[in-house]
């Protein structure tokens, strides 16, 4: 009987923790584009911490066969490459912006780059163990002038 009570307490506590960041971290300016360098997509967004506590954007995931990660640009042996980004910390009332040329969500595993109009789904993970599901419509690549 004690084991059952412990399981019920644990099961009751987990959803409250799981919903906390999703409820207080606002996501907007969500944009997805085909990755011009391969069969994937890049996602840009703004995350605003509307809580009184520090929150960290720490991970990304997608349903198989897709893979998602939070990546940033770096230079390695004179060429620009992406590498995993560290946790993006957001003090209360502050935001992080994921954009081209900086930190971004990288989606891979498509058989070909997703076409404009297609939607891509992924989840963002926070430092408290919660996850937020998001979808973004793929937009045409902006022209470079």
Buried (B, 14 or more C-beta within 10 A) or exposed (E): EEEEEEEEEEEEEEEEEBEBBBEBBEBEEBBBBBBEEEBBBBBBBBBBBEBEEEBBBBBBBBEEEBBBBBBBBEEEEEEEEBEEBEBBBBEEEEBBEBEEEEBBBBBBEBEEBBEEEBEBEBBBBBBBEBBBEBEBEBEEEEEEE
